[in-house]
């Protein structure tokens, strides 16, 4: 069920961009971690814009069933192909898996890991 909601969020974010409402969508959902369409919606792996890379990274994380549910919701931002990851993950193996996954996304030049490990 959670994964279905994530896909809906991705689809809504992308639909918002295609309909020209990206700024409105950002204003209405400032904390939405799935809204990565500031420059238009990326629709393929050849979109090397920062927004295209961010979209593919988020999509890769939320669709990876091997990651703990909470670990799929780290914050992702991209600047000049450098992906910055932040948020809290369960343990170091989850952190390593996320970084490894992100490094494998098309267009990622490097990863700036700012994630922390949960104390609980």
C-alpha positions as CSV (number, residue, x, y, z in Angstrom):
1,X,0.0,0.0,0.0
2,X,2.8,2.4,0.9
3,X,4.6,1.7,-2.3
4,X,1.4,2.4,-4.3
5,X,1.1,5.8,-2.6
6,X,4.7,6.6,-3.4
7,X,4.0,5.9,-7.1
8,X,1.0,8.1,-7.0
9,X,3.0,10.9,-5.4
10,X,5.6,10.5,-8.2
11,X,3.0,10.5,-10.9
12,X,1.3,13.6,-9.4
13,X,4.5,15.5,-9.2
14,X,5.3,14.7,-12.8
15,X,1.8,15.5,-14.0
16,X,2.0,18.8,-12.2
17,X,5.2,19.7,-14.2
18,X,3.7,18.6,-17.5
19,X,0.7,20.8,-16.9
20,X,2.9,23.8,-16.1
21,X,2.0,23.9,-12.4
22,X,5.4,23.0,-11.0
23,X,5.7,26.2,-9.0
24,X,2.2,25.9,-7.6
25,X,2.9,22.3,-6.7
26,X,6.1,23.2,-4.9
27,X,4.3,26.0,-3.0
28,X,1.4,23.7,-1.9
29,X,3.8,20.8,-1.0
30,X,7.0,22.3,0.2
31,X,8.0,19.2,2.1
32,X,7.1,16.7,-0.6
33,X,10.3,14.6,-1.1
34,X,9.0,13.3,-4.4
35,X,8.6,16.6,-6.1
36,X,11.7,16.9,-8.2
37,X,10.3,18.5,-11.4
38,X,11.7,22.1,-11.0
39,X,13.0,22.0,-14.6
40,X,10.3,19.8,-16.2
41,X,9.6,16.1,-15.9
42,X,12.3,13.8,-16.8
43,X,10.9,11.0,-18.9
44,X,14.0,9.0,-19.8
45,X,17.5,8.1,-18.8
46,X,19.1,10.6,-21.2
47,X,17.9,13.6,-19.1
48,X,21.1,14.6,-17.3
49,X,19.6,17.8,-15.8
50,X,19.7,18.0,-12.0
51,X,16.0,17.5,-11.8
52,X,16.2,14.5,-14.1
53,X,18.9,12.9,-12.0
54,X,17.0,13.7,-8.7
55,X,13.8,12.1,-10.1
56,X,15.6,8.9,-11.2
57,X,17.4,8.6,-7.8
58,X,14.1,9.0,-5.9
59,X,12.4,6.6,-8.2
60,X,15.2,4.1,-7.7
61,X,15.0,4.4,-3.9
62,X,11.2,4.1,-3.5
63,X,11.0,1.1,-5.8
64,X,13.8,-0.8,-4.2
65,X,12.0,-3.5,-2.1
66,X,15.3,-4.5,-0.4
67,X,15.5,-1.2,1.5
68,X,13.7,-0.7,4.7
69,X,10.6,1.4,4.2
70,X,11.9,4.3,6.2
71,X,15.2,4.3,4.4
72,X,13.4,4.9,1.1
73,X,12.4,8.4,2.2
74,X,15.7,10.1,2.5
75,X,16.0,13.6,1.1
76,X,17.6,13.9,-2.3
77,X,19.0,17.0,-4.0
78,X,21.3,17.3,-7.1
79,X,23.6,20.1,-8.1
80,X,25.8,19.6,-11.2
81,X,25.3,15.9,-11.1
82,X,26.4,15.6,-7.4
83,X,23.6,14.0,-5.4
84,X,23.3,15.0,-1.8
85,X,21.5,12.5,0.5
86,X,20.2,13.5,3.9
87,X,17.9,12.0,6.5
88,X,18.0,9.2,9.0
89,X,18.4,5.5,8.2
90,X,18.2,2.4,10.4
91,X,21.8,1.3,10.2
92,X,25.1,1.4,8.4
93,X,24.2,-1.4,6.0
94,X,21.1,0.5,4.9
95,X,23.2,3.6,4.4
96,X,25.7,1.7,2.3
97,X,23.0,0.1,0.2
98,X,21.4,3.5,-0.5
99,X,24.7,5.1,-1.5
100,X,25.5,2.1,-3.7
101,X,22.1,2.3,-5.3
102,X,22.4,6.1,-6.0
103,X,25.9,5.7,-7.5
104,X,24.4,3.3,-10.0
105,X,21.8,5.8,-11.3
106,X,22.4,7.2,-14.8
107,X,23.9,10.7,-14.6
108,X,25.1,10.7,-11.0
109,X,28.7,12.0,-10.9
110,X,29.2,11.6,-7.2
111,X,27.3,11.2,-3.9
112,X,27.5,13.6,-0.9
113,X,26.3,11.4,2.0
114,X,24.8,13.5,4.8
115,X,22.6,10.7,6.1
116,X,22.7,9.8,9.8
117,X,22.0,6.5,11.6
118,X,19.0,6.3,13.9
119,X,19.7,6.0,17.6
120,X,16.7,3.7,18.2
